[in-house]
Amino acid sequence: MDRAEAASLIGWWLDAGVDVAIAEEPRDWLKPPAPLPSGGAGSKAAAEGRPTPVAKPDSLEAFHAWLRETSDLPLFHAGAARALPHGPANPAIMLISDLPDREFAAEGKPIGGEAWQLTVRMLAAIRFKPEEAYVASLSCFPTPGQRIDSASLERCAAMMREHIALVAPKRLLLLGEGPAKALTGQSAVQARGRIHRIDGIPAVATIHPRLLLERPQDKAHAWRDLLLLMSEEVS
């Protein structure tokens, strides 16, 4: 079994609610819980079962390092593989993907496989090399059925705005329902067809490449979205 297969298997058990395969010591299930700690934001977070908040990094390099290690992220669960962003700072274009597929999160990629190959062709159509684009996903972690609750969506949106500020791209391409909803407040269908401004940066919502693979007839719609994005003048 390779690493990706092992991560996928572990993820399946975690989704099923099994967080420990076997315990080394017996557990007294009737023992009263320990007293909750008092005082401070960190203690309150621990008492509520949330990750202790940490200071956000103020550079893109530090942000990447933080994403690799922290548990204070939307949709985090123990043992989850992380799909981490890649690409240069200050790019001509930044791609924000919907939640990553489990198999490509295990490889550390926001978009992978045939969907990534199609993404590369989409970039080439608007004269970008893949290494010139910055690629991120709305969350580092996949979820069963790619569902995300409203509270997690709000956290993802806030973190993505911080992420965008550190990357400082010229244009934004929102791939799929999640990024459109998080950053424009509209569904992908509603958001498509016009240019939005995300903290002053022109952005266009379009269809995620993995859906284009299932519905090739929609590629013409995606092409119009790409042309719309490139029609906007940027400094």
C-alpha positions as CSV (number, residue, x, y, z in Angstrom):
1,M,0.0,0.0,0.0
2,D,1.4,3.4,-1.0
3,R,1.1,6.7,0.9
4,A,-1.9,7.9,-1.0
5,E,-3.8,4.6,-0.5
6,A,-3.0,4.7,3.2
7,A,-4.2,8.3,3.6
8,S,-7.4,7.5,1.7
9,L,-8.1,4.5,3.9
10,I,-7.4,6.4,7.1
11,G,-9.6,9.2,5.9
12,W,-12.5,6.8,5.3
13,W,-12.3,5.5,8.8
14,L,-12.2,9.1,10.2
15,D,-15.3,10.0,8.2
16,A,-17.0,6.9,9.7
17,G,-16.3,8.3,13.1
18,V,-13.4,6.0,14.1
19,D,-10.7,8.2,15.5
20,V,-8.5,5.6,17.3
21,A,-7.8,2.2,15.8
22,I,-6.7,0.7,19.2
23,A,-5.7,2.0,22.6
24,E,-2.7,0.9,24.5
25,E,-4.3,1.3,27.9
26,P,-7.8,0.6,29.2
27,R,-10.1,3.7,29.5
28,D,-12.4,4.3,32.4
29,W,-15.5,5.5,30.6
30,L,-17.3,6.1,33.9
31,K,-14.6,8.5,35.2
32,P,-15.9,12.1,35.7
33,P,-14.4,14.6,33.2
34,A,-11.5,16.7,34.3
35,P,-12.4,20.3,35.4
36,L,-12.3,22.8,32.5
37,P,-9.5,25.3,32.5
38,S,-10.4,29.0,33.2
39,G,-9.3,32.3,31.8
40,G,-7.9,33.4,28.5
41,A,-9.1,33.0,24.9
42,G,-7.0,29.8,24.5
43,S,-8.7,28.2,27.6
44,K,-12.1,29.2,26.3
45,A,-11.4,27.6,22.9
46,A,-10.1,24.4,24.6
47,A,-13.2,24.3,26.8
48,E,-15.4,24.5,23.8
49,G,-13.4,21.8,21.9
50,R,-12.1,24.3,19.3
51,P,-8.4,24.7,18.3
52,T,-6.5,27.3,20.3
53,P,-6.3,30.5,18.2
54,V,-2.8,31.4,17.0
55,A,-1.4,34.6,15.5
56,K,-1.7,34.6,11.7
57,P,1.7,35.0,9.8
58,D,2.4,38.2,8.0
59,S,4.3,36.9,5.0
60,L,3.4,34.4,2.3
61,E,6.3,32.1,3.2
62,A,5.3,32.1,6.9
63,F,1.6,31.5,5.8
64,H,2.6,28.4,3.9
65,A,4.5,27.1,6.8
66,W,1.6,27.8,9.1
67,L,-0.8,26.0,6.7
68,R,1.4,22.9,6.8
69,E,1.3,22.6,10.6
70,T,-1.6,24.3,12.3
71,S,-4.8,22.6,13.3
72,D,-6.6,25.9,13.5
73,L,-8.1,25.5,10.0
74,P,-11.7,25.0,8.7
75,L,-12.6,21.3,8.2
76,F,-9.5,20.1,10.0
77,H,-9.6,16.6,11.5
78,A,-6.8,14.4,12.9
79,G,-4.9,12.5,10.3
80,A,-6.3,14.5,7.4
81,A,-4.1,15.0,4.3
82,R,-3.6,18.7,3.3
83,A,-3.9,20.1,-0.2
84,L,-1.4,23.0,0.0
85,P,-1.2,26.0,-2.3
86,H,1.6,26.4,-4.8
87,G,2.9,29.1,-7.2
88,P,4.7,32.5,-7.1
89,A,3.8,35.6,-5.2
90,N,2.4,38.6,-7.1
91,P,1.2,36.4,-10.0
92,A,-0.8,37.6,-13.0
93,I,-3.5,35.1,-12.0
94,M,-4.6,33.2,-8.9
95,L,-6.8,30.2,-9.1
96,I,-9.0,29.4,-6.1
97,S,-10.4,25.9,-6.3
98,D,-13.4,24.4,-4.6
99,L,-12.7,21.7,-1.9
100,P,-10.0,19.3,-3.0
101,D,-10.6,15.7,-3.9
102,R,-9.4,13.3,-1.3
103,E,-6.9,11.5,-3.6
104,F,-5.2,14.7,-4.6
105,A,-5.2,16.1,-1.0
106,A,-3.2,13.0,-0.1
107,E,-0.7,14.1,-2.8
108,G,-0.7,17.7,-1.4
109,K,-2.5,19.2,-4.4
110,P,-5.5,21.6,-4.6
111,I,-6.2,20.2,-8.1
112,G,-4.8,17.0,-9.6
113,G,-5.1,14.3,-12.2
114,E,-7.2,14.9,-15.3
115,A,-8.7,18.0,-13.7
116,W,-5.3,19.6,-13.4
117,Q,-4.4,18.7,-17.0
118,L,-7.5,20.5,-18.1
119,T,-6.6,23.4,-15.9
120,V,-3.2,23.6,-17.6
121,R,-4.9,23.7,-21.0
122,M,-7.3,26.5,-19.7
123,L,-4.3,28.5,-18.6
124,A,-2.5,28.0,-21.9
125,A,-5.6,29.2,-23.7
126,I,-5.2,32.6,-22.0
127,R,-1.4,32.5,-22.4
128,F,-0.3,31.5,-19.0
129,K,2.1,28.7,-18.1
130,P,1.1,26.6,-15.1
131,E,4.1,27.7,-13.1
132,E,3.1,31.4,-13.5
133,A,-0.3,30.8,-11.8
134,Y,-0.8,30.6,-8.0
135,V,-3.2,27.7,-7.1
136,A,-5.0,27.3,-3.9
137,S,-8.2,25.6,-2.6
138,L,-10.9,27.1,-0.5
139,S,-9.9,24.7,2.3
140,C,-6.9,22.5,2.6
141,F,-9.1,19.5,3.4
142,P,-11.7,17.5,1.5
143,T,-15.0,16.5,3.0
144,P,-17.5,13.7,2.3
145,G,-19.5,14.7,-0.7
146,Q,-17.6,18.0,-0.9
147,R,-20.2,19.6,1.6
148,I,-19.3,22.6,3.7
149,D,-21.5,24.1,6.5
150,S,-22.1,27.8,6.7
151,A,-19.8,28.5,9.7
152,S,-16.9,26.7,8.0
153,L,-17.6,28.6,4.8
154,E,-17.4,31.9,6.6
155,R,-14.1,30.9,8.1
156,C,-12.8,29.8,4.8
157,A,-13.8,33.1,3.2
158,A,-12.0,35.1,5.9
159,M,-8.8,33.1,5.7
160,M,-8.9,33.2,1.9
161,R,-9.1,37.0,1.9
162,E,-6.0,37.0,4.1
163,H,-4.4,34.6,1.8
164,I,-5.2,36.7,-1.3
165,A,-3.7,39.8,0.4
166,L,-0.4,37.9,1.0
167,V,-0.3,36.5,-2.6
168,A,-1.3,39.9,-4.2
169,P,-2.4,38.6,-7.6
170,K,-3.5,40.7,-10.6
171,R,-6.6,38.5,-11.3
172,L,-8.7,35.9,-9.5
173,L,-10.4,32.9,-11.1
174,L,-12.9,31.2,-8.8
175,L,-13.3,27.5,-9.7
176,G,-16.6,26.0,-8.5
177,E,-19.5,26.7,-6.1
178,G,-17.5,27.1,-2.9
179,P,-15.2,29.9,-3.9
180,A,-18.1,31.8,-5.6
181,K,-20.3,31.5,-2.5
182,A,-17.5,32.4,-0.1
183,L,-16.1,35.4,-1.9
184,T,-19.1,36.8,-3.8
185,G,-22.0,35.7,-1.6
186,Q,-23.6,34.2,-4.7
187,S,-23.9,30.7,-6.1
188,A,-21.6,29.9,-9.0
189,V,-24.5,30.2,-11.5
190,Q,-25.5,33.6,-10.1
191,A,-21.9,34.9,-10.0
192,R,-20.8,33.8,-13.4
193,G,-21.0,36.2,-16.4
194,R,-19.6,39.4,-14.7
195,I,-16.5,40.7,-13.1
196,H,-16.5,41.0,-9.3
197,R,-14.0,42.9,-7.1
198,I,-12.5,40.9,-4.3
199,D,-10.7,43.5,-2.1
200,G,-10.1,45.5,-5.3
201,I,-8.9,42.6,-7.4
202,P,-11.0,41.6,-10.5
203,A,-12.4,38.1,-10.2
204,V,-14.5,35.8,-12.3
205,A,-16.4,32.7,-11.3
206,T,-16.4,29.7,-13.6
207,I,-17.0,25.9,-13.6
208,H,-14.5,23.7,-11.8
209,P,-12.4,21.6,-14.3
210,R,-13.5,18.4,-12.7
211,L,-17.1,19.2,-13.6
212,L,-16.0,20.2,-17.1
213,L,-14.7,16.6,-17.5
214,E,-18.1,15.3,-16.7
215,R,-19.9,17.9,-18.9
216,P,-17.7,18.7,-21.8
217,Q,-20.5,20.7,-23.4
218,D,-19.9,23.4,-20.7
219,K,-16.4,24.1,-21.9
220,A,-17.8,26.8,-24.1
221,H,-19.2,28.6,-21.1
222,A,-15.9,28.3,-19.2
223,W,-14.1,29.8,-22.3
224,R,-16.4,32.8,-22.2
225,D,-15.6,33.2,-18.5
226,L,-11.9,33.1,-19.2
227,L,-12.2,35.7,-21.9
228,L,-14.2,37.9,-19.5
229,L,-11.5,37.8,-16.9
230,M,-8.8,38.7,-19.5
231,S,-10.9,41.6,-20.8
232,E,-10.4,43.5,-17.5
233,E,-7.4,45.9,-17.6
234,V,-5.0,45.4,-14.6
235,S,-2.1,47.5,-13.5
